[in-house]
Amino acid sequence: MVAAGIGLSIVPQMMLKHHATPGCVSLPFAPPVPEREINILYNPLRFQSKAAAAFRQEAAAALSPQNSSIASDAQQ
């Protein structure tokens, strides 16, 4: 809809690098910048390779509240 000139969209900045549309303009948000929560989605009833299981565990640890910058800022 944006490219057709009949709408606008709020998109993650990382999307802009891979899906640039000629004629469209990107405007960053002024502070405070909106935040979004992300999750890890998997099916525990399906086979999971060792690599996938290791990635899930590492990602969960990296995304835990004690590792977030927000948690760090709140503790200071």
Beta strands, then each sheet from edge to edge (+ up, - down):
end
